[in-house]
Amino acid sequence: MSDYCGTEHPTAAEASAQGAPAGPPFAECVLCQKPTEYAESHKGITLCPVCEWREAERTACSG
Ligand SMILES: [Zn+2]
């Protein structure tokens, strides 16, 4: 599948240049800028597993 249309994907280019594991470009965590499990095309806020867990706890405790 070579569906690469030439749009800008600096993250993917950098990742492959650094020998990162193959896969879709992942969005950065909005809180700590670590890679998340969400693709860059993911809508809305993207959080890494750690921040997501913390947010879930905060939400659960803020009632
Ligand atoms: Zn995070």
N, CA, C, O and the ligand as a Tripos MOL2 file, in Angstrom:
@<TRIPOS>MOLECULE
protein
  253   251    64     0     0
PROTEIN
NO_CHARGES

@<TRIPOS>ATOM
      1 N           0.8500   -1.1870    0.0000 N.3       1 MET1
      2 CA          0.0000    0.0000    0.0000 C.3       1 MET1
      3 C           0.8900    1.2430    0.0000 C.2       1 MET1
      4 O           1.4370    1.6200    1.0360 O.2       1 MET1
      5 N           1.0300    1.8690   -1.1520 N.am      2 SER2
      6 CA          1.8010    3.1010   -1.2150 C.3       2 SER2
      7 C           0.8500    4.2410   -1.5110 C.2       2 SER2
      8 O           0.7230    4.6990   -2.6470 O.2       2 SER2
      9 N           0.1960    4.6790   -0.4720 N.am      3 ASP3
     10 CA         -0.8230    5.7050   -0.6240 C.3       3 ASP3
     11 C          -0.2740    7.0600   -0.2170 C.2       3 ASP3
     12 O          -1.0320    7.9890    0.0620 O.2       3 ASP3
     13 N           1.0260    7.1670   -0.1850 N.am      4 TYR4
     14 CA          1.6620    8.4090    0.2370 C.3       4 TYR4
     15 C           1.4550    9.4720   -0.8240 C.2       4 TYR4
     16 O           1.8950    9.3140   -1.9630 O.2       4 TYR4
     17 N           0.7810   10.5640   -0.4510 N.am      5 CYS5
     18 CA          0.4080   11.5620   -1.4460 C.3       5 CYS5
     19 C           1.2980   12.7980   -1.3810 C.2       5 CYS5
     20 O           1.0410   13.7720   -2.0880 O.2       5 CYS5
     21 N           2.3150   12.7800   -0.5670 N.am      6 GLY6
     22 CA          3.2450   13.9030   -0.5540 C.3       6 GLY6
     23 C           2.8830   15.0000    0.4210 C.2       6 GLY6
     24 O           3.5210   16.0530    0.4280 O.2       6 GLY6
     25 N           1.8820   14.7810    1.2380 N.am      7 THR7
     26 CA          1.5680   15.7800    2.2550 C.3       7 THR7
     27 C           2.6600   15.7770    3.3190 C.2       7 THR7
     28 O           3.4400   14.8310    3.4340 O.2       7 THR7
     29 N           2.6950   16.8400    4.0780 N.am      8 GLU8
     30 CA          3.7780   16.9750    5.0430 C.3       8 GLU8
     31 C           3.5940   16.0150    6.2190 C.2       8 GLU8
     32 O           2.5780   16.0500    6.9140 O.2       8 GLU8
     33 N           4.5700   15.1790    6.4230 N.am      9 HIS9
     34 CA          4.5630   14.2660    7.5610 C.3       9 HIS9
     35 C           5.9380   14.2640    8.2150 C.2       9 HIS9
     36 O           6.6260   13.2430    8.2220 O.2       9 HIS9
     37 N           6.3320   15.3920    8.7550 N.am     10 PRO10
     38 CA          7.6710   15.4900    9.3390 C.3      10 PRO10
     39 C           7.8870   14.4850   10.4510 C.2      10 PRO10
     40 O           8.9890   13.9640   10.6170 O.2      10 PRO10
     41 N           6.8420   14.2110   11.2120 N.am     11 THR11
     42 CA          6.9900   13.2690   12.3190 C.3      11 THR11
     43 C           7.3260   11.8860   11.7940 C.2      11 THR11
     44 O           8.2160   11.2160   12.3180 O.2      11 THR11
     45 N           6.6170   11.4590   10.7620 N.am     12 ALA12
     46 CA          6.8570   10.1360   10.2020 C.3      12 ALA12
     47 C           8.2510   10.0710    9.5990 C.2      12 ALA12
     48 O           8.9540    9.0720    9.7480 O.2      12 ALA12
     49 N           8.6450   11.1370    8.9180 N.am     13 ALA13
     50 CA          9.9610   11.1600    8.2990 C.3      13 ALA13
     51 C          11.0460   11.0930    9.3630 C.2      13 ALA13
     52 O          12.0200   10.3520    9.2270 O.2      13 ALA13
     53 N          10.8690   11.8690   10.4130 N.am     14 GLU14
     54 CA         11.8630   11.8570   11.4830 C.3      14 GLU14
     55 C          11.8990   10.5040   12.1740 C.2      14 GLU14
     56 O          12.9670    9.9900   12.5070 O.2      14 GLU14
     57 N          10.7390    9.9430   12.3820 N.am     15 ALA15
     58 CA         10.6660    8.6630   13.0740 C.3      15 ALA15
     59 C          11.4010    7.5810   12.2830 C.2      15 ALA15
     60 O          12.1690    6.8060   12.8530 O.2      15 ALA15
     61 N          11.1680    7.5310   10.9880 N.am     16 SER16
     62 CA         11.8130    6.5000   10.1810 C.3      16 SER16
     63 C          13.3140    6.7510   10.1100 C.2      16 SER16
     64 O          14.1090    5.8140   10.0350 O.2      16 SER16
     65 N          13.6940    8.0350   10.1350 N.am     17 ALA17
     66 CA         15.1130    8.3680   10.0760 C.3      17 ALA17
     67 C          15.8140    7.9370   11.3610 C.2      17 ALA17
     68 O          17.0030    7.6180   11.3570 O.2      17 ALA17
     69 N          15.0690    7.9320   12.4470 N.am     18 GLN18
     70 CA         15.6590    7.5680   13.7280 C.3      18 GLN18
     71 C          15.4870    6.0880   14.0390 C.2      18 GLN18
     72 O          15.8410    5.6280   15.1240 O.2      18 GLN18
     73 N          14.9490    5.3580   13.0940 N.am     19 GLY19
     74 CA         14.7920    3.9240   13.2950 C.3      19 GLY19
     75 C          13.6950    3.5730   14.2680 C.2      19 GLY19
     76 O          13.7420    2.5270   14.9150 O.2      19 GLY19
     77 N          12.7030    4.4440   14.3760 N.am     20 ALA20
     78 CA         11.5850    4.1510   15.2590 C.3      20 ALA20
     79 C          10.7510    3.0210   14.6580 C.2      20 ALA20
     80 O          10.7780    2.7930   13.4480 O.2      20 ALA20
     81 N          10.0170    2.3230   15.5080 N.am     21 PRO21
     82 CA          9.1790    1.2410   15.0170 C.3      21 PRO21
     83 C           8.1830    1.7210   13.9760 C.2      21 PRO21
     84 O           7.6410    2.8210   14.0780 O.2      21 PRO21
     85 N           7.9490    0.8950   12.9840 N.am     22 ALA22
     86 CA          7.0310    1.2740   11.9230 C.3      22 ALA22
     87 C           5.6170    1.3750   12.4550 C.2      22 ALA22
     88 O           5.2290    0.6740   13.3890 O.2      22 ALA22
     89 N           4.8650    2.2550   11.8430 N.am     23 GLY23
     90 CA          3.4850    2.4270   12.2680 C.3      23 GLY23
     91 C           3.0120    3.8010   11.8920 C.2      23 GLY23
     92 O           3.7870    4.6130   11.3860 O.2      23 GLY23
     93 N           1.7730    4.0680   12.1280 N.am     24 PRO24
     94 CA          1.2440    5.3890   11.8060 C.3      24 PRO24
     95 C           1.8620    6.4310   12.7230 C.2      24 PRO24
     96 O           2.2770    6.1080   13.8360 O.2      24 PRO24
     97 N           1.9260    7.6660   12.2750 N.am     25 PRO25
     98 CA          2.4310    8.7290   13.1470 C.3      25 PRO25
     99 C           1.4720    8.9340   14.3040 C.2      25 PRO25
    100 O           0.2670    9.0970   14.1130 O.2      25 PRO25
    101 N           2.0170    8.9240   15.4860 N.am     26 PHE26
    102 CA          1.1630    9.0790   16.6500 C.3      26 PHE26
    103 C           1.1350   10.5280   17.1030 C.2      26 PHE26
    104 O           2.1310   11.2470   17.0210 O.2      26 PHE26
    105 N          -0.0110   10.9290   17.5750 N.am     27 ALA27
    106 CA         -0.1390   12.2910   18.0930 C.3      27 ALA27
    107 C           0.6050   12.4040   19.4140 C.2      27 ALA27
    108 O           0.7800   11.4200   20.1330 O.2      27 ALA27
    109 N           1.0390   13.6190   19.7200 N.am     28 GLU28
    110 CA          1.7150   13.8290   20.9900 C.3      28 GLU28
    111 C           0.6910   14.0860   22.0820 C.2      28 GLU28
    112 O          -0.3880   14.6230   21.8310 O.2      28 GLU28
    113 N           1.0430   13.6980   23.2810 N.am     29 CYS29
    114 CA          0.2150   13.9970   24.4380 C.3      29 CYS29
    115 C           0.1560   15.5120   24.6020 C.2      29 CYS29
    116 O           1.1850   16.1850   24.5390 O.2      29 CYS29
    117 N          -1.0270   16.0410   24.8100 N.am     30 VAL30
    118 CA         -1.1720   17.4930   24.9210 C.3      30 VAL30
    119 C          -0.6140   18.0020   26.2510 C.2      30 VAL30
    120 O          -0.4090   19.2040   26.4210 O.2      30 VAL30
    121 N          -0.3730   17.1100   27.1700 N.am     31 LEU31
    122 CA          0.1140   17.5250   28.4850 C.3      31 LEU31
    123 C           1.6180   17.3540   28.6240 C.2      31 LEU31
    124 O           2.2910   18.2310   29.1670 O.2      31 LEU31
    125 N           2.1570   16.2380   28.1420 N.am     32 CYS32
    126 CA          3.5760   15.9830   28.3810 C.3      32 CYS32
    127 C           4.3370   15.7370   27.0770 C.2      32 CYS32
    128 O           5.5360   15.4590   27.1080 O.2      32 CYS32
    129 N           3.6650   15.8330   25.9500 N.am     33 GLN33
    130 CA          4.3090   15.7210   24.6350 C.3      33 GLN33
    131 C           4.9140   14.3490   24.3770 C.2      33 GLN33
    132 O           5.7400   14.1980   23.4760 O.2      33 GLN33
    133 N           4.5240   13.3650   25.1390 N.am     34 LYS34
    134 CA          4.9730   12.0100   24.8360 C.3      34 LYS34
    135 C           4.0620   11.4030   23.7710 C.2      34 LYS34
    136 O           2.9190   11.8300   23.6100 O.2      34 LYS34
    137 N           4.5650   10.4210   23.0570 N.am     35 PRO35
    138 CA          3.7240    9.7780   22.0470 C.3      35 PRO35
    139 C           2.5300    9.0960   22.6940 C.2      35 PRO35
    140 O           2.6390    8.4770   23.7530 O.2      35 PRO35
    141 N           1.4050    9.2250   22.0390 N.am     36 THR36
    142 CA          0.1980    8.5850   22.5460 C.3      36 THR36
    143 C          -0.1160    7.3530   21.7220 C.2      36 THR36
    144 O           0.6170    7.0060   20.7960 O.2      36 THR36
    145 N          -1.2020    6.7010   22.0640 N.am     37 GLU37
    146 CA         -1.6350    5.5400   21.2870 C.3      37 GLU37
    147 C          -2.5800    5.9730   20.1800 C.2      37 GLU37
    148 O          -3.1070    5.1430   19.4380 O.2      37 GLU37
    149 N          -2.7910    7.2800   20.0750 N.am     38 TYR38
    150 CA         -3.7090    7.7860   19.0650 C.3      38 TYR38
    151 C          -2.9500    8.2060   17.8180 C.2      38 TYR38
    152 O          -1.8360    8.7250   17.8930 O.2      38 TYR38
    153 N          -3.5680    7.9760   16.6830 N.am     39 ALA39
    154 CA         -2.9720    8.4540   15.4440 C.3      39 ALA39
    155 C          -3.0780    9.9750   15.3900 C.2      39 ALA39
    156 O          -3.8950   10.5820   16.0830 O.2      39 ALA39
    157 N          -2.2360   10.5750   14.5550 N.am     40 GLU40
    158 CA         -2.2610   12.0340   14.4470 C.3      40 GLU40
    159 C          -3.6050   12.5290   13.9460 C.2      40 GLU40
    160 O          -3.9870   13.6740   14.1890 O.2      40 GLU40
    161 N          -4.3170   11.6600   13.2460 N.am     41 SER41
    162 CA         -5.6090   12.0610   12.6860 C.3      41 SER41
    163 C          -6.7250   11.9610   13.7160 C.2      41 SER41
    164 O          -7.8790   12.2850   13.4380 O.2      41 SER41
    165 N          -6.3580   11.5060   14.9110 N.am     42 HIS42
    166 CA         -7.3640   11.3670   15.9510 C.3      42 HIS42
    167 C          -7.9650   12.7250   16.2820 C.2      42 HIS42
    168 O          -7.2490   13.7110   16.4510 O.2      42 HIS42
    169 N          -9.2900   12.7610   16.3700 N.am     43 LYS43
    170 CA         -9.9560   14.0190   16.6680 C.3      43 LYS43
    171 C          -9.9250   14.2900   18.1680 C.2      43 LYS43
    172 O          -9.9920   13.3760   18.9910 O.2      43 LYS43
    173 N          -9.8230   15.5610   18.4900 N.am     44 GLY44
    174 CA         -9.9100   15.9490   19.8860 C.3      44 GLY44
    175 C          -8.5830   15.8410   20.6110 C.2      44 GLY44
    176 O          -7.5190   15.7520   19.9970 O.2      44 GLY44
    177 N          -8.6710   15.8510   21.9270 N.am     45 ILE45
    178 CA         -7.4750   15.8560   22.7660 C.3      45 ILE45
    179 C          -6.8540   14.4690   22.7960 C.2      45 ILE45
    180 O          -7.5420   13.4590   22.9430 O.2      45 ILE45
    181 N          -5.5450   14.4490   22.6530 N.am     46 THR46
    182 CA         -4.8470   13.1710   22.7280 C.3      46 THR46
    183 C          -3.9810   13.1590   23.9800 C.2      46 THR46
    184 O          -3.2060   14.0830   24.2270 O.2      46 THR46
    185 N          -4.1240   12.1150   24.7500 N.am     47 LEU47
    186 CA         -3.3450   11.9790   25.9780 C.3      47 LEU47
    187 C          -2.5970   10.6530   25.9510 C.2      47 LEU47
    188 O          -3.0980    9.6510   25.4400 O.2      47 LEU47
    189 N          -1.3950   10.6640   26.5070 N.am     48 CYS48
    190 CA         -0.6580    9.4190   26.6330 C.3      48 CYS48
    191 C          -1.3440    8.5680   27.7070 C.2      48 CYS48
    192 O          -2.1590    9.0830   28.4730 O.2      48 CYS48
    193 N          -1.0240    7.2850   27.7700 N.am     49 PRO49
    194 CA         -1.6920    6.4040   28.7480 C.3      49 PRO49
    195 C          -1.6010    6.9430   30.1720 C.2      49 PRO49
    196 O          -2.5620    6.8450   30.9350 O.2      49 PRO49
    197 N          -0.4710    7.5020   30.5270 N.am     50 VAL50
    198 CA         -0.2890    8.0130   31.8930 C.3      50 VAL50
    199 C          -1.2130    9.1800   32.1610 C.2      50 VAL50
    200 O          -1.9390    9.1890   33.1560 O.2      50 VAL50
    201 N          -1.1900   10.1720   31.2710 N.am     51 CYS51
    202 CA         -2.0260   11.3450   31.4820 C.3      51 CYS51
    203 C          -3.5000   10.9900   31.3650 C.2      51 CYS51
    204 O          -4.3430   11.5510   32.0650 O.2      51 CYS51
    205 N          -3.7980   10.0590   30.4790 N.am     52 GLU52
    206 CA         -5.1890    9.6530   30.3210 C.3      52 GLU52
    207 C          -5.6980    9.0450   31.6260 C.2      52 GLU52
    208 O          -6.8190    9.3000   32.0660 O.2      52 GLU52
    209 N          -4.8320    8.2360   32.2220 N.am     53 TRP53
    210 CA         -5.1890    7.5970   33.4890 C.3      53 TRP53
    211 C          -5.3830    8.6410   34.5750 C.2      53 TRP53
    212 O          -6.3190    8.5610   35.3700 O.2      53 TRP53
    213 N          -4.4840    9.6250   34.5990 N.am     54 ARG54
    214 CA         -4.6040   10.6710   35.6130 C.3      54 ARG54
    215 C          -5.8680   11.4840   35.4070 C.2      54 ARG54
    216 O          -6.5750   11.8080   36.3610 O.2      54 ARG54
    217 N          -6.1460   11.8140   34.1460 N.am     55 GLU55
    218 CA         -7.3560   12.5860   33.8480 C.3      55 GLU55
    219 C          -8.5920   11.8090   34.2650 C.2      55 GLU55
    220 O          -9.5410   12.3780   34.8040 O.2      55 GLU55
    221 N          -8.5780   10.5100   34.0160 N.am     56 ALA56
    222 CA         -9.7150    9.6720   34.3750 C.3      56 ALA56
    223 C          -9.9070    9.6810   35.8900 C.2      56 ALA56
    224 O         -11.0330    9.7520   36.3830 O.2      56 ALA56
    225 N          -8.8100    9.6100   36.6100 N.am     57 GLU57
    226 CA         -8.8990    9.6410   38.0700 C.3      57 GLU57
    227 C          -9.4360   10.9830   38.5430 C.2      57 GLU57
    228 O         -10.3050   11.0470   39.4120 O.2      57 GLU57
    229 N          -8.9020   12.0660   37.9540 N.am     58 ARG58
    230 CA         -9.3520   13.3980   38.3430 C.3      58 ARG58
    231 C         -10.8410   13.5390   38.0980 C.2      58 ARG58
    232 O         -11.5870   14.0340   38.9420 O.2      58 ARG58
    233 N         -11.2600   13.0870   36.9110 N.am     59 THR59
    234 CA        -12.6830   13.1930   36.5660 C.3      59 THR59
    235 C         -13.5220   12.3800   37.5370 C.2      59 THR59
    236 O         -14.5970   12.8110   37.9550 O.2      59 THR59
    237 N         -13.0290   11.2100   37.8910 N.am     60 ALA60
    238 CA        -13.7770   10.3360   38.7760 C.3      60 ALA60
    239 C         -13.8820   10.9330   40.1680 C.2      60 ALA60
    240 O         -14.8600   10.7020   40.8790 O.2      60 ALA60
    241 N         -12.8720   11.7020   40.5560 N.am     61 CYS61
    242 CA        -12.8240   12.2420   41.9190 C.3      61 CYS61
    243 C         -13.4630   13.6290   42.0230 C.2      61 CYS61
    244 O         -13.6670   14.1400   43.1240 O.2      61 CYS61
    245 N         -13.7750   14.2330   40.8810 N.am     62 SER62
    246 CA        -14.2300   15.6110   40.9280 C.3      62 SER62
    247 C         -15.7370   15.6950   41.0470 C.2      62 SER62
    248 O         -16.3100   16.7780   40.9230 O.2      62 SER62
    249 N         -16.3810   14.5780   41.2830 N.am     63 GLY63
    250 CA        -17.8270   14.5900   41.3720 C.3      63 GLY63
    251 C         -18.2460   14.9360   42.7840 C.2      63 GLY63
    252 O         -19.4410   14.9990   43.0760 O.2      63 GLY63
    253 ZN          1.0320   12.6440   28.8040 Zn       64 ZN64
@<TRIPOS>BOND
     1     1     2 1
     2     2     3 1
     3     3     4 2
     4     3     5 am
     5     5     6 1
     6     6     7 1
     7     7     8 2
     8     7     9 am
     9     9    10 1
    10    10    11 1
    11    11    12 2
    12    11    13 am
    13    13    14 1
    14    14    15 1
    15    15    16 2
    16    15    17 am
    17    17    18 1
    18    18    19 1
    19    19    20 2
    20    19    21 am
    21    21    22 1
    22    22    23 1
    23    23    24 2
    24    23    25 am
    25    25    26 1
    26    26    27 1
    27    27    28 2
    28    27    29 am
    29    29    30 1
    30    30    31 1
    31    31    32 2
    32    31    33 am
    33    33    34 1
    34    34    35 1
    35    35    36 2
    36    35    37 am
    37    37    38 1
    38    38    39 1
    39    39    40 2
    40    39    41 am
    41    41    42 1
    42    42    43 1
    43    43    44 2
    44    43    45 am
    45    45    46 1
    46    46    47 1
    47    47    48 2
    48    47    49 am
    49    49    50 1
    50    50    51 1
    51    51    52 2
    52    51    53 am
    53    53    54 1
    54    54    55 1
    55    55    56 2
    56    55    57 am
    57    57    58 1
    58    58    59 1
    59    59    60 2
    60    59    61 am
    61    61    62 1
    62    62    63 1
    63    63    64 2
    64    63    65 am
    65    65    66 1
    66    66    67 1
    67    67    68 2
    68    67    69 am
    69    69    70 1
    70    70    71 1
    71    71    72 2
    72    71    73 am
    73    73    74 1
    74    74    75 1
    75    75    76 2
    76    75    77 am
    77    77    78 1
    78    78    79 1
    79    79    80 2
    80    79    81 am
    81    81    82 1
    82    82    83 1
    83    83    84 2
    84    83    85 am
    85    85    86 1
    86    86    87 1
    87    87    88 2
    88    87    89 am
    89    89    90 1
    90    90    91 1
    91    91    92 2
    92    91    93 am
    93    93    94 1
    94    94    95 1
    95    95    96 2
    96    95    97 am
    97    97    98 1
    98    98    99 1
    99    99   100 2
   100    99   101 am
   101   101   102 1
   102   102   103 1
   103   103   104 2
   104   103   105 am
   105   105   106 1
   106   106   107 1
   107   107   108 2
   108   107   109 am
   109   109   110 1
   110   110   111 1
   111   111   112 2
   112   111   113 am
   113   113   114 1
   114   114   115 1
   115   115   116 2
   116   115   117 am
   117   117   118 1
   118   118   119 1
   119   119   120 2
   120   119   121 am
   121   121   122 1
   122   122   123 1
   123   123   124 2
   124   123   125 am
   125   125   126 1
   126   126   127 1
   127   127   128 2
   128   127   129 am
   129   129   130 1
   130   130   131 1
   131   131   132 2
   132   131   133 am
   133   133   134 1
   134   134   135 1
   135   135   136 2
   136   135   137 am
   137   137   138 1
   138   138   139 1
   139   139   140 2
   140   139   141 am
   141   141   142 1
   142   142   143 1
   143   143   144 2
   144   143   145 am
   145   145   146 1
   146   146   147 1
   147   147   148 2
   148   147   149 am
   149   149   150 1
   150   150   151 1
   151   151   152 2
   152   151   153 am
   153   153   154 1
   154   154   155 1
   155   155   156 2
   156   155   157 am
   157   157   158 1
   158   158   159 1
   159   159   160 2
   160   159   161 am
   161   161   162 1
   162   162   163 1
   163   163   164 2
   164   163   165 am
   165   165   166 1
   166   166   167 1
   167   167   168 2
   168   167   169 am
   169   169   170 1
   170   170   171 1
   171   171   172 2
   172   171   173 am
   173   173   174 1
   174   174   175 1
   175   175   176 2
   176   175   177 am
   177   177   178 1
   178   178   179 1
   179   179   180 2
   180   179   181 am
   181   181   182 1
   182   182   183 1
   183   183   184 2
   184   183   185 am
   185   185   186 1
   186   186   187 1
   187   187   188 2
   188   187   189 am
   189   189   190 1
   190   190   191 1
   191   191   192 2
   192   191   193 am
   193   193   194 1
   194   194   195 1
   195   195   196 2
   196   195   197 am
   197   197   198 1
   198   198   199 1
   199   199   200 2
   200   199   201 am
   201   201   202 1
   202   202   203 1
   203   203   204 2
   204   203   205 am
   205   205   206 1
   206   206   207 1
   207   207   208 2
   208   207   209 am
   209   209   210 1
   210   210   211 1
   211   211   212 2
   212   211   213 am
   213   213   214 1
   214   214   215 1
   215   215   216 2
   216   215   217 am
   217   217   218 1
   218   218   219 1
   219   219   220 2
   220   219   221 am
   221   221   222 1
   222   222   223 1
   223   223   224 2
   224   223   225 am
   225   225   226 1
   226   226   227 1
   227   227   228 2
   228   227   229 am
   229   229   230 1
   230   230   231 1
   231   231   232 2
   232   231   233 am
   233   233   234 1
   234   234   235 1
   235   235   236 2
   236   235   237 am
   237   237   238 1
   238   238   239 1
   239   239   240 2
   240   239   241 am
   241   241   242 1
   242   242   243 1
   243   243   244 2
   244   243   245 am
   245   245   246 1
   246   246   247 1
   247   247   248 2
   248   247   249 am
   249   249   250 1
   250   250   251 1
   251   251   252 2
@<TRIPOS>SUBSTRUCTURE
     1 MET1         2 RESIDUE 1 A MET
     2 SER2         6 RESIDUE 1 A SER
     3 ASP3        10 RESIDUE 1 A ASP
     4 TYR4        14 RESIDUE 1 A TYR
     5 CYS5        18 RESIDUE 1 A CYS
     6 GLY6        22 RESIDUE 1 A GLY
     7 THR7        26 RESIDUE 1 A THR
     8 GLU8        30 RESIDUE 1 A GLU
     9 HIS9        34 RESIDUE 1 A HIS
    10 PRO10       38 RESIDUE 1 A PRO
    11 THR11       42 RESIDUE 1 A THR
    12 ALA12       46 RESIDUE 1 A ALA
    13 ALA13       50 RESIDUE 1 A ALA
    14 GLU14       54 RESIDUE 1 A GLU
    15 ALA15       58 RESIDUE 1 A ALA
    16 SER16       62 RESIDUE 1 A SER
    17 ALA17       66 RESIDUE 1 A ALA
    18 GLN18       70 RESIDUE 1 A GLN
    19 GLY19       74 RESIDUE 1 A GLY
    20 ALA20       78 RESIDUE 1 A ALA
    21 PRO21       82 RESIDUE 1 A PRO
    22 ALA22       86 RESIDUE 1 A ALA
    23 GLY23       90 RESIDUE 1 A GLY
    24 PRO24       94 RESIDUE 1 A PRO
    25 PRO25       98 RESIDUE 1 A PRO
    26 PHE26      102 RESIDUE 1 A PHE
    27 ALA27      106 RESIDUE 1 A ALA
    28 GLU28      110 RESIDUE 1 A GLU
    29 CYS29      114 RESIDUE 1 A CYS
    30 VAL30      118 RESIDUE 1 A VAL
    31 LEU31      122 RESIDUE 1 A LEU
    32 CYS32      126 RESIDUE 1 A CYS
    33 GLN33      130 RESIDUE 1 A GLN
    34 LYS34      134 RESIDUE 1 A LYS
    35 PRO35      138 RESIDUE 1 A PRO
    36 THR36      142 RESIDUE 1 A THR
    37 GLU37      146 RESIDUE 1 A GLU
    38 TYR38      150 RESIDUE 1 A TYR
    39 ALA39      154 RESIDUE 1 A ALA
    40 GLU40      158 RESIDUE 1 A GLU
    41 SER41      162 RESIDUE 1 A SER
    42 HIS42      166 RESIDUE 1 A HIS
    43 LYS43      170 RESIDUE 1 A LYS
    44 GLY44      174 RESIDUE 1 A GLY
    45 ILE45      178 RESIDUE 1 A ILE
    46 THR46      182 RESIDUE 1 A THR
    47 LEU47      186 RESIDUE 1 A LEU
    48 CYS48      190 RESIDUE 1 A CYS
    49 PRO49      194 RESIDUE 1 A PRO
    50 VAL50      198 RESIDUE 1 A VAL
    51 CYS51      202 RESIDUE 1 A CYS
    52 GLU52      206 RESIDUE 1 A GLU
    53 TRP53      210 RESIDUE 1 A TRP
    54 ARG54      214 RESIDUE 1 A ARG
    55 GLU55      218 RESIDUE 1 A GLU
    56 ALA56      222 RESIDUE 1 A ALA
    57 GLU57      226 RESIDUE 1 A GLU
    58 ARG58      230 RESIDUE 1 A ARG
    59 THR59      234 RESIDUE 1 A THR
    60 ALA60      238 RESIDUE 1 A ALA
    61 CYS61      242 RESIDUE 1 A CYS
    62 SER62      246 RESIDUE 1 A SER
    63 GLY63      250 RESIDUE 1 A GLY
    64 ZN64       253 GROUP 0 **** ****
